[in-house]
Amino acid sequence: QVQLAESAGGWVRPGESLRLWCEASPPALRYLTVAWLRQAPGREREVLAYITPNGERSDYSPFVRGRFTISRGAFNKTVDLQMNKLKPEDTAVYYCAADPYYSGMDNKYRYWGQGTQVTVSS
């Protein structure tokens, strides 16, 4: 029984950067694979990146590879998503998700945050 929460998103201009982070209550990220996903209007929810509990395994969607980085914060308090070179097509609701068993790029994670809006626009 884990609740996840994303930090607030917001509005950024194309080419700028934004950092999101995810926290769990009770603190449990150390035990879970954590993923970041997003859903844009009219599109299916897509997995952007995930990281395993020990951080030895991770992967990225080809749409964000080289621009986005997933990482674990100090003491596993957070799992962060650093988003660089943002594009208008990155506009979406961003979610963190976690699972004690699943690790991968499919939409199979058990625990979910409520999502946060990120808008990339001039």
Number of C-alpha atoms within 10 A of each C-alpha: 7 15 16 21 19 23 17 14 18 12 13 18 14 17 14 12 16 16 15 21 22 24 20 23 11 10 14 18 25 19 15 19 24 33 30 27 22 21 18 16 9 6 9 10 17 17 24 25 24 28 23 25 18 12 14 7 12 19 18 21 15 10 10 16 12 12 14 20 19 24 19 21 12 8 8 17 16 22 26 22 22 15 19 17 15 21 16 15 11 20 20 21 18 27 27 32 28 28 19 17 12 16 22 19 19 11 15 14 20 13 17 21 20 13 21 19 17 21 20 20 15 9
